Each structure stands twice: as C-alpha cells, then as structure tokens.
C-alpha cells in the first residue's frame, strides 16, 4: 500500500514559509487589529450591518497561509515514501482526528468554563479550525522520527458494526434536528441554552461514533478505503474552508466557521457511504465475469 | 502486480463468493483483487495460497514497474 494524494517534497518547505508568516499575521490581526494598509478593495457602495464597504483581506490572507501551509507540511511526500510511512500516516490521521474530536466534544460541554480562559476562550473558533491538522503533524512526525524503531504500526481499531453504527447515525440525526431547531430561534448562540449545548454534543458524539464504527462488510480492503477516505475528507474540508474564506464575509463567514468545527466528520461519513454504495454496485453490475458457477 | 486468481478458481471450481467465505473477506475484495485494482496483504495472499494448495508465487507475480 503506497501513499496516495500527496504533495511533492518541496511543498514541505513552502509550507513552513507560509505557516510562520501566517501565524504571525493572524496573531497581529486578532490581538492588535492589524490590517495591511490598503490590502483590499471597495466591495460595495455603502457599509451595512453585515458587510463593510471596503473589505480588507488581511485576515483572509492569514487564514489562507496557515491552512495551506499546514496542509503542505502534513501531506507532502517525505524523502523516502514507502509502505511503512503510508501506514504510519494513515494511522496518525485516524488517531489525531479521533482524539481531537473527542477532546473538542467534551470541551464543548465545558464551554462556559473555557470561555473564561484568557487566550483560548475568545478565539476558540479560529483555533479549532486548524487544530486537527496541527495535531496530525505533531503525531506523524513524532512517530516517524522519534519512534521509528519502536512503534508497532497496528491496525486502527474501530467500533463493532452491530450496535454502534446505527447508534451513531441515530444520534447524529437526533442531535442535528434538535440543534437546527434551536438555532433557528437563537441566531446568537447562547451557551446558557441547555438544549442547544446538549443537542450539539449529541450530534458530534453521533458523528464520532458513526465515523469510527465498522460497516457490515468490513475487511482489509474496506479498511484501506476508510483510511484513504479520511485523508480525502481532510482535503475536501480544508478546500471548502479556503473557498469559503475567499467568498464569504462577516456574518456568513461566522456561520461557515461554526460549520467548519465539525464538517470534517460529515465529509468522512458521507464519503464512506459513497464507498459502500460503490462497492455494492460493483458487485451487482460485475456478476462473476467469466462464469465459474457450479 | 499480476495475478491469475481467476484461473486458480477455475481449476478448483469455486466461485468468488465461496472463496471469500473461506478466507473471511468480502466478495467485493475478491472481485477487486482479480481485476488488479487492489493488492492484498501478505496474510491474505498466504491464505489464498493455502486454499488452492499452491505456492503464493503461482497466484501472484511481480511485473515491471512494481
């Protein structure tokens, strides 16, 4: 099994060259309201509540640099890519996505307390967007260099199909329905609204359980498809986020950021459903090629 | 990598579904292996070799570019 969908090796360095200025610019923008003078253009005639007349693109630039930079660092080919690095990469991705969303989900329950933390509390949305990538990078390179000789690349563990997959789907749908219903009435998300907090927690838990439980037919090929789907979901998630960063502003961008908190799991789950559908279709349309039926 | 899994199945006269059952994978996987789109793990290849009572090299062979 070789790694698929990787950027060329030189992208690694480009990634660092993008990420460092990106973080610096982001820091300056958030904490010092710094905007590159004149970096933008007149979008519309007059300002209104949701949109400025003159849009400055400093924050978009910062987001773009950070996300693309991290993607480059995370997914560029190493000097020597082989089976082992491929397995290591996919295992790290699986681990980091799972750990990140578990922490995020439980952290969300404590959102009232987290809001008090000086730096993290005010900028939790922005921090969450790129944290999965950061955790993956740290995990993967740590395993590759520090633990190269001793780490046992085992099979990633998933929850058994029988109760968990259905449980995951049901929880997701219930959580989503209640959440949307609550959000319709409260545009300003109030973490004092218990139902809102719980439904969001239920939805994310459902997505997590759904993502990390096996299909009815789960053998080694499906496992490989699963891990590749995770990689594709990461790409797609950040691609959409980048597009959204360029196309949406102000209040609409806020909604995008909120959605981007969990959209990675959504794409992964949808992609796996598509893979499952495609596998089944393959069975039905390609009936035993040459006939060796008894 | 090329394989003659289909030929081996014909010799032993078993269907994809039966082979899948014997080595505990899905029929889709057997199908994808035969069409050359999926390379099985070592364990799976050895299991197949055992089913057909042949050495692994008689089922799977390296080609140029592997």
Interface residues (C-beta under 8 A of the other chain):
Chain A: X1 X217 X219 X220 X221 X222 X224 X279 X280 X282 X283 X286 X288 X289 X290 X292 X293 X294
Chain B: X6 X9 X10 X13 X14 X15 X16 X24 X25 X26 X27 X28 X29 X31 X32 X34 X38 X39 X40 X41 X44
